[in-house]
């Protein structure tokens, strides 16, 4: 599977400058960051969670993980759980499982963006497949995705 059709159409319709990067297969954001020689801070990973039964997109740097207690507190949620692979297939039919781009809005999902991603001028993310990524200006991403920016993650040290 190649770059998400919805994503490419959305970026092109909004006249966004971006670079599509083909790379060898990578299944984790940390692995992709290493292969592309991109700091983990610039590599955005996507995690789909259900907050009180509603699917939402959590977007954070590759080297971060969700702190579920902080996310509950920040969103006022009573219950948070990870989406299943089957649910991901249904939510993102034009993407490989685990390679969703951080534009939940084009899939009908709210986006919670980790505040720490604000520190860079560019953002790099999976483009719907495990062999393609997109690099674009952070400001363009914010303007198009319109996420809710909160702090709900913590840094992890994972070796690739």
Secondary structure, DSSP 4 states (H G I P E B T S, - for coil): --S-HHHHHHHHHTT--EEEEE-S---SHHHHHHHHT--TTTEEEEEEEEETTEEEEEEEETTEEE-HHHHHHHHT-S-EEEPPHHHHHHH-TTS-TT---S-GGGGT-EEEEEGGGGG-SEEEEEEEETTEEEEEEHHHHHHHH-PEEE--EEE-----
